Amino acid sequence: MNFITSVKKLIHQIQPNQKVFKRQYLYSTKSIRQFSWDDTAKVVRFLNEASGSMGTEKEVSESLFKDWHSMPGSNPIEDCFISIDETDKKSINGFIHFISEPTIDRIVAIQTVKPHTNRRKTTTDFEQLTRQYQGNRDLKFMHIQIARSDPEWSRTLNDGGWIKVKEYMNLRCDPSDTLNFPEYSLPEKFSIAPLDPEIELSEFTKLQNEAFGEHWGFSPNTEEEISKRISMERSGEEGILVIKENNKLAGYNWTLFASNGFESTGWVSMTGVAPEFRGMRLGRAVVTAGMNYLIGKNVGAIELEVDSENLPARQLYASLGFKMISETEWYQLTSRNIS
């Protein structure tokens, strides 16, 4: 009998009021423990240091971290874990957050592991943790994203039988190089304006789910989830531009903005067009409108992420001055791979 099978058998024997103990028993080790809200300041500092964002406009605040981990249906006390340096219990080597998406039968593991002498052990511990977590949630797919230039994670996942299923490209453009890009034009009866969530939230939610319904890894969003994201730092309805045909939403560009008073960066977070309106160059129009909005806020750079297989999107972004700065890879573990 393998470890996961034996643990599942034990779980069936545990009374309902012992669920918290069950998860602690399953996940707590000498080097990994569950997150608590008291860890917030330490984890936020770790994430900023690991990403090189400390002191920059991209530095994550504690309030933004709390918003990210307080999305409807989430429970960071059960879904987030910290890898601790065994020689210095106050030092963090890694942080991982699991997001369950039962509507598409998957879990996403969002990880950060800092460079250190025993980094392979941390990635291996986290890889084992993902298996235990997936077995406990009983969802078919586990997905994890890593930098393409990350040898420890790559070896760990390949050794564990994970399959690389997607490659993404991170793109950036310098607004000073894009000031002369072509102005957008819209067909007759179409217009672009900021989202009005008090009136358009329901229709906007429907638009987003329809626009991305066939995209890999997209989980349908609820109005509550979208409303929460709109209210977060870096976001806001003024940065969500929607194309309308008369009063019907046809497409949108969701931008994000961060500034520390000295430097600023903008992001093209999501761009979608309803299936019935595709082929009318609305995507180009709304992306260009979003870029103009960010340029008006004097951003030093505009960044985005795109599926490497999405050739039309890549061609569009290249024509608007975006260049690749890095690549990431998505790996998949299916429940039948767990042993």
C-alpha positions in Angstrom: 0.0 0.0 0.0 1.5 3.4 -1.0 1.7 6.4 1.2 -1.2 8.4 -0.3 -3.4 5.3 -0.2 -2.6 4.7 3.4 -3.2 8.3 4.4 -6.6 8.3 2.5 -7.6 5.2 4.5 -6.6 6.9 7.7 -8.6 10.0 6.8 -11.8 7.9 6.4 -11.4 6.8 10.0 -11.1 10.4 11.3 -14.2 12.2 12.7 -15.3 15.4 10.9 -14.3 17.6 13.8 -10.7 16.4 13.4 -10.2 17.8 9.8 -7.8 20.6 10.9 -5.6 18.1 12.7 -5.7 15.8 9.6 -4.3 18.5 7.3 -1.6 19.4 9.8 -0.6 15.8 10.2 -0.5 15.4 6.4 1.6 18.4 5.5 3.7 19.4 8.5 7.4 18.3 8.3 10.6 19.6 9.7 11.1 21.9 6.8 7.5 22.7 5.7 4.8 24.2 7.8 1.4 25.7 7.2 1.0 29.5 6.8 -0.7 31.6 9.4 -1.7 35.3 9.0 1.0 36.2 11.6 3.6 35.2 8.9 2.3 37.9 6.5 5.1 40.5 7.0 7.9 37.9 6.8 6.4 36.2 3.7 5.8 39.5 1.9 9.4 40.5 2.6 10.6 37.1 1.3 8.6 37.4 -1.9 9.8 40.9 -2.6 13.4 40.0 -2.0 13.2 36.8 -4.0 11.7 38.7 -7.0 14.1 41.6 -6.7 11.1 43.9 -6.2 12.1 45.4 -2.8 12.2 49.2 -3.0 10.8 49.3 -6.5 7.3 50.1 -7.9 6.7 46.4 -8.2 7.1 45.8 -4.4 4.1 43.9 -3.1 2.4 45.5 -0.1 1.0 43.5 2.8 -2.5 44.7 1.9 -2.2 43.5 -1.7 -0.8 40.1 -0.4 -3.8 39.8 1.9 -6.2 40.7 -1.0 -4.6 38.1 -3.2 -5.0 35.4 -0.6 -8.5 36.4 0.5 -10.3 35.7 -2.8 -13.8 34.2 -2.4 -13.5 30.6 -1.6 -9.9 30.7 -0.6 -8.4 29.7 2.8 -4.7 30.5 3.0 -4.4 28.8 6.4 -5.1 25.5 4.7 -3.8 26.4 1.2 -0.4 28.1 1.8 2.8 26.6 3.1 6.2 27.9 4.0 9.6 26.1 3.6 11.8 26.9 6.6 15.6 26.8 6.7 16.2 23.9 9.1 19.4 25.6 10.4 17.6 29.0 11.0 13.9 28.6 11.7 13.3 32.3 11.2 14.6 32.2 7.6 12.2 31.3 4.7 13.4 29.3 1.7 10.1 29.1 -0.1 6.4 29.8 -0.2 3.7 27.9 -2.1 0.0 28.7 -2.5 -2.5 26.2 -3.9 -5.6 27.5 -5.7 -8.4 24.9 -6.3 -10.5 25.3 -9.4 -13.1 22.4 -9.2 -15.1 23.7 -12.2 -12.2 22.6 -14.4 -10.9 19.8 -12.1 -7.5 21.3 -11.4 -5.3 22.9 -8.7 -2.7 25.6 -9.5 0.4 25.7 -7.3 2.0 29.2 -7.2 5.5 28.9 -5.9 8.5 31.0 -5.0 11.8 29.4 -4.0 14.8 31.6 -3.3 18.3 30.7 -4.5 20.2 28.9 -1.7 22.7 26.1 -1.3 20.1 23.4 -0.8 17.5 24.7 -3.2 16.9 21.3 -4.8 15.7 19.9 -1.5 13.1 22.7 -1.2 11.8 22.1 -4.7 11.6 18.4 -4.0 9.8 19.0 -0.7 7.3 21.2 -2.5 6.8 18.7 -5.3 6.0 16.0 -2.7 3.6 18.4 -1.0 1.7 19.1 -4.3 1.1 15.3 -4.6 -0.2 15.1 -1.0 -2.4 18.2 -1.5 -3.8 16.9 -4.8 -4.6 13.5 -3.3 -6.4 15.2 -0.5 -8.5 17.5 -2.8 -9.2 14.7 -5.3 -8.9 17.0 -8.4 -7.5 15.5 -11.6 -4.9 18.1 -12.6 -2.2 19.9 -10.7 -0.4 22.7 -12.6 2.7 24.6 -11.7 4.5 27.4 -13.5 8.3 27.8 -13.3 10.9 30.0 -15.0 12.3 28.4 -18.1 15.8 29.1 -16.7 15.2 27.3 -13.4 17.3 24.1 -13.4 16.3 22.9 -9.9 12.6 23.0 -10.5 12.9 21.6 -14.0 14.9 18.6 -12.8 12.6 18.1 -9.8 9.4 18.0 -12.0 10.9 15.9 -14.8 12.2 13.4 -12.2 8.7 13.3 -10.7 7.1 12.4 -14.0 5.4 15.8 -14.6 4.7 16.8 -18.2 5.4 20.2 -19.7 2.2 21.3 -21.3 2.6 25.0 -22.0 5.1 27.7 -22.6 4.4 31.4 -21.9 6.3 34.5 -22.9 6.7 37.6 -20.8 6.8 40.7 -23.0 7.7 44.4 -22.3 7.5 47.6 -24.2 9.1 51.0 -23.6 6.3 53.6 -24.0 8.9 56.1 -25.5 9.2 53.6 -28.4 5.4 53.3 -28.9 4.3 56.9 -28.9 3.9 56.7 -32.7 2.1 53.4 -33.0 -1.1 53.6 -35.1 -4.2 55.0 -33.5 -7.0 52.5 -33.3 -10.2 52.7 -35.4 -13.5 51.3 -34.6 -16.4 50.1 -36.8 -19.5 52.2 -36.8 -21.7 51.9 -33.7 -18.7 50.8 -31.6 -17.2 52.8 -28.8 -14.6 52.4 -25.9 -15.2 53.5 -22.3 -14.1 52.5 -18.8 -16.1 49.8 -17.2 -19.0 50.8 -15.0 -19.2 47.9 -12.5 -22.3 49.1 -10.8 -24.2 48.7 -14.1 -22.1 46.3 -16.2 -20.6 43.8 -13.7 -22.9 40.9 -14.7 -22.5 41.4 -18.4 -18.7 41.9 -18.0 -18.5 38.6 -16.1 -20.3 36.9 -18.9 -18.1 38.5 -21.5 -14.9 37.4 -19.7 -16.0 33.8 -19.3 -17.1 33.7 -23.0 -14.0 35.3 -24.3 -11.7 32.9 -22.4 -13.9 29.8 -22.3 -11.7 27.9 -24.7 -8.4 29.1 -23.4 -6.1 26.6 -21.7 -6.2 26.9 -17.9 -9.1 29.4 -17.7 -11.5 28.8 -14.8 -14.9 30.6 -15.1 -15.1 33.6 -12.8 -18.0 34.7 -10.6 -19.3 38.3 -10.2 -18.0 38.2 -6.6 -14.5 37.2 -7.8 -14.3 39.9 -10.4 -15.6 42.5 -8.1 -12.9 41.6 -5.6 -10.2 41.9 -8.3 -11.5 45.2 -9.4 -11.2 46.6 -5.9 -7.6 45.5 -5.4 -4.5 47.6 -5.4 -3.1 48.2 -9.0 -6.6 47.7 -10.4 -9.7 49.8 -10.7 -12.6 50.3 -13.1 -11.0 53.3 -14.8 -8.2 50.9 -16.1 -10.7 48.4 -17.5 -11.6 49.6 -21.0 -14.6 48.0 -22.7 -15.7 48.1 -26.3 -19.4 48.4 -26.8 -21.7 48.0 -29.8 -24.4 50.5 -28.7 -24.7 49.3 -25.1 -23.6 45.7 -25.6 -20.1 44.7 -24.4 -18.1 43.2 -27.2 -14.5 43.2 -25.7 -12.2 44.6 -23.0 -8.7 45.3 -21.9 -7.9 45.1 -18.2 -4.9 47.1 -17.3 -3.0 47.3 -14.0 -0.8 50.1 -12.7 1.8 50.3 -9.9 3.9 53.3 -8.7 6.1 54.2 -5.8 6.1 57.9 -6.6 9.4 57.7 -8.6 8.9 54.7 -10.9 5.8 53.2 -12.4 4.9 50.1 -14.4 1.7 49.1 -16.2 0.4 45.7 -17.2 -1.9 44.5 -19.9 -3.5 41.9 -17.6 -6.3 40.5 -19.8 -7.7 41.2 -23.2 -10.8 39.4 -24.5 -13.3 39.7 -27.3 -16.7 37.9 -27.4 -16.8 35.1 -29.9 -19.5 36.8 -32.0 -17.3 40.0 -32.5 -14.1 38.3 -33.5 -12.4 39.1 -36.8 -13.3 42.8 -36.6 -9.9 44.0 -35.2 -11.5 44.9 -31.9 -8.7 43.3 -30.0 -6.1 45.6 -31.5 -8.3 48.6 -30.8 -8.9 47.9 -27.2 -5.3 46.9 -26.5 -4.1 50.2 -28.1 -6.7 52.1 -25.9 -5.3 50.3 -22.8 -1.8 51.3 -23.7 -2.8 54.9 -24.3 -4.4 54.8 -20.8 -1.2 53.6 -19.2 1.0 56.0 -21.2 -1.2 58.8 -19.9 -0.2 57.7 -16.4 3.5 58.0 -17.4 4.5 54.4 -16.9 8.1 53.5 -17.5 7.2 50.2 -19.0 4.2 48.1 -20.0 4.4 44.3 -19.5 2.2 41.3 -20.3 2.2 37.5 -20.5 1.1 35.6 -23.6 0.8 31.9 -24.6 3.6 31.1 -27.0 1.1 29.2 -29.2 -1.1 32.2 -29.6 0.4 33.5 -32.8 -2.2 36.2 -33.6 -1.7 37.7 -30.1 2.1 37.6 -30.4 2.0 39.3 -33.8 -0.3 42.0 -32.4 1.9 42.7 -29.5 5.1 42.7 -31.6 3.5 45.3 -33.9 2.8 47.5 -30.8 6.5 47.4 -29.7 6.5 44.5 -27.2 9.7 42.4 -26.9 10.3 39.2 -25.0 12.1 39.5 -21.7 11.7 36.0 -20.3 9.8 32.7 -20.6 8.0 30.4 -18.3 6.8 26.8 -18.5 3.7 25.1 -17.1 4.0 21.5 -15.9 1.1 19.2 -15.3 0.6 16.2 -12.9 -2.6 14.2 -13.3 -4.1 12.2 -10.5 -3.2 8.9 -12.2 0.5 9.9 -12.0 0.4 10.1 -8.3 2.2 7.2 -6.5 
